[in-house]
Amino acid sequence: MEEVTDSSSVGCTIFSHNTHLLQLTSTLKFSTIFMKKLSYEFIYQKCVFSVARSSGAGGQHVNKTNSAVYARIDIYELNLSDDEITLVLQKIAYKLIQNRYLQSRSEIERDQLTNKKTAVESLVNLLNAALIVPKKRKKTRPTKSSVEKRLSSKSKTSLIKKLRREKL
C-alpha cells in the first residue's frame, strides 16, 4: 500500500494524472492520505472502450463520425486491496453500474482520440478522489481566554439589548 501524505484544504480536489496537485479551496487544513495513487497509463490499459455518435453542434461532421467515447473499467480488476475497494464502493457507489463497472463518456472534442483521453482522465480523477482518506480531526478545547472573551461579548450584547427595551 502506497501512502502519500499531502497537506491540503477541505473542498474541491483536482487531480492531474501524473502529479499530486490539489487545488486549495478553503482555510480549514487537514492531511490527506492516498491509499493508492492510480496512474493514467494503468487505467488506460484496464479500460474497455466503445464509441458512439456525438450529439450537439458540428454540422455534417457530427452526423457522420463516431467521436463520442465510453470508457468502462471493472473496479475489481484494479489490483486494489479489500480496504481500498470498500472505500471506492462507499464513495462512488452511485456511479457504479452493477456494483462493478465505472463508466465515463466524453464527447467534448470533435475527434475520437482526444475524447478517449478525456474519458480516461475523468476515470482516473474519480478513482483517485475516491481513494483519499481524510485524516481524523482531533478534538480541541477552546482556551480559557477565548471562553472569557466570548462570555464577556455575550453579556455586553445582552446589556445593550436590555437597555434598548427599557427605553420604550
C-alpha positions as CSV (number, residue, x, y, z in Angstrom):
1,M,0.0,0.0,0.0
2,E,1.5,3.3,-1.1
3,E,0.8,6.1,1.4
4,V,1.4,9.6,0.3
5,T,0.7,12.4,2.7
6,D,-0.2,15.8,1.4
7,S,-1.4,18.9,3.3
8,S,-4.5,20.2,1.6
9,S,-7.7,22.0,2.3
10,V,-11.3,21.0,2.6
11,G,-13.2,21.4,-0.6
12,C,-12.8,20.6,-4.2
13,T,-9.8,18.5,-5.2
14,I,-8.5,18.5,-8.7
15,F,-6.0,15.8,-9.8
16,S,-3.7,15.7,-12.7
17,H,-3.0,12.2,-14.0
18,N,0.8,12.5,-13.2
19,T,1.0,14.8,-10.2
20,H,-0.2,15.1,-6.7
21,L,-1.6,18.6,-7.1
22,L,-4.6,19.6,-5.1
23,Q,-6.5,22.8,-5.5
24,L,-6.9,24.6,-2.2
25,T,-10.4,26.0,-1.7
26,S,-10.8,26.6,2.0
27,T,-8.9,27.7,5.0
28,L,-9.6,24.6,7.1
29,K,-6.4,22.4,6.9
30,F,-6.1,18.7,7.3
31,S,-3.8,16.0,6.0
32,T,-5.0,13.6,3.3
33,I,-3.6,10.1,2.8
34,F,-3.8,8.5,-0.6
35,M,-4.4,4.8,-0.1
36,K,-3.1,4.2,-3.6
37,K,-2.4,6.6,-6.5
38,L,-3.7,5.2,-9.8
39,S,-1.8,6.3,-12.9
40,Y,-3.3,7.3,-16.3
41,E,-1.4,4.6,-18.1
42,F,-2.6,1.8,-15.7
43,I,-6.2,2.9,-16.0
44,Y,-5.9,3.2,-19.8
45,Q,-4.7,-0.4,-20.1
46,K,-7.6,-1.7,-18.0
47,C,-10.3,0.3,-19.8
48,V,-12.7,-1.1,-22.4
49,F,-13.7,1.5,-24.9
50,S,-16.8,1.8,-27.1
51,V,-17.7,4.7,-29.4
52,A,-21.0,6.3,-30.5
53,R,-22.2,9.3,-32.4
54,S,-21.8,12.6,-30.6
55,S,-24.7,14.9,-30.0
56,G,-24.8,18.7,-30.3
57,A,-23.4,21.2,-32.8
58,G,-21.0,20.2,-35.5
59,G,-23.0,20.1,-38.7
60,Q,-22.5,17.2,-41.1
61,H,-19.3,16.1,-39.3
62,V,-21.1,15.1,-36.1
63,N,-23.7,13.1,-38.2
64,K,-21.0,11.1,-40.0
65,T,-18.4,10.2,-37.3
66,N,-18.4,8.2,-34.1
67,S,-16.5,10.6,-31.9
68,A,-18.1,10.1,-28.5
69,V,-16.2,7.7,-26.4
70,Y,-17.3,5.5,-23.5
71,A,-14.5,4.3,-21.2
72,R,-15.6,1.5,-18.9
73,I,-13.5,-0.1,-16.1
74,D,-14.1,-3.0,-13.7
75,I,-13.0,-1.8,-10.3
76,Y,-12.3,-5.4,-9.1
77,E,-9.5,-5.7,-11.8
78,L,-7.6,-2.7,-10.5
79,N,-5.4,-4.7,-8.0
80,L,-6.9,-2.8,-5.1
81,S,-6.9,-4.2,-1.6
82,D,-10.2,-5.1,0.2
83,D,-10.0,-1.9,2.2
84,E,-9.5,0.2,-1.0
85,I,-12.4,-1.5,-2.8
86,T,-14.6,-0.9,0.2
87,L,-13.6,2.8,0.2
88,V,-14.3,3.1,-3.5
89,L,-17.7,1.4,-3.1
90,Q,-18.6,3.7,-0.2
91,K,-17.7,6.9,-2.0
92,I,-18.8,6.3,-5.6
93,A,-21.4,3.5,-5.4
94,Y,-24.0,5.7,-7.0
95,K,-21.8,6.0,-10.2
96,L,-21.2,2.2,-10.5
97,I,-23.0,0.0,-13.0
98,Q,-24.0,-3.4,-11.5
99,N,-21.8,-2.5,-8.4
100,R,-18.8,-3.3,-10.5
101,Y,-18.2,-1.1,-13.5
102,L,-17.3,2.6,-13.6
103,Q,-18.1,4.3,-16.9
104,S,-17.2,7.7,-18.3
105,R,-18.5,9.3,-21.5
106,S,-16.7,12.1,-23.4
107,E,-18.0,13.9,-26.4
108,I,-16.4,17.3,-25.8
109,E,-14.0,17.3,-28.8
110,R,-14.6,16.5,-32.5
111,D,-12.0,13.7,-32.6
112,Q,-12.2,10.3,-31.0
113,L,-8.6,10.2,-29.7
114,T,-9.0,13.4,-27.6
115,N,-12.3,12.2,-26.3
116,K,-10.8,8.9,-25.3
117,K,-8.0,10.7,-23.4
118,T,-10.6,12.9,-21.6
119,A,-12.8,9.9,-20.7
120,V,-9.8,8.1,-19.1
121,E,-8.7,11.2,-17.3
122,S,-12.1,11.6,-15.7
123,L,-12.0,7.9,-14.6
124,V,-8.5,8.5,-13.1
125,N,-9.7,11.7,-11.3
126,L,-12.8,9.9,-9.9
127,L,-10.9,6.9,-8.7
128,N,-8.1,8.9,-7.1
129,A,-10.6,11.2,-5.4
130,A,-12.4,8.1,-4.0
131,L,-9.1,6.7,-2.6
132,I,-8.4,9.7,-0.4
133,V,-8.8,9.1,3.3
134,P,-9.1,12.3,5.2
135,K,-7.2,12.4,8.5
136,K,-9.4,12.2,11.6
137,R,-10.0,15.5,13.3
138,K,-8.5,15.8,16.8
139,K,-11.0,17.4,19.2
140,T,-9.6,20.5,20.9
141,R,-11.0,22.6,23.7
142,P,-11.2,26.4,23.5
143,T,-8.7,28.3,25.5
144,K,-9.7,29.9,28.8
145,S,-9.2,33.4,27.4
146,S,-11.4,32.7,24.3
147,V,-14.2,31.4,26.6
148,E,-13.9,34.5,28.7
149,K,-13.9,36.8,25.7
150,R,-17.0,35.0,24.2
151,L,-18.9,35.3,27.5
152,S,-18.0,39.0,28.0
153,S,-19.1,39.7,24.5
154,K,-22.4,37.9,25.1
155,S,-23.0,39.8,28.4
156,K,-22.2,43.1,26.7
157,T,-24.7,42.4,23.8
158,S,-27.3,41.3,26.4
159,L,-26.8,44.5,28.3
160,I,-27.2,46.6,25.2
161,K,-30.5,44.9,24.2
162,K,-31.8,45.1,27.8
163,L,-31.1,48.9,27.8
164,R,-32.9,49.2,24.4
165,R,-36.0,47.5,25.8
166,E,-36.1,49.7,28.9
167,K,-36.2,53.0,26.9
168,L,-39.5,52.0,25.3
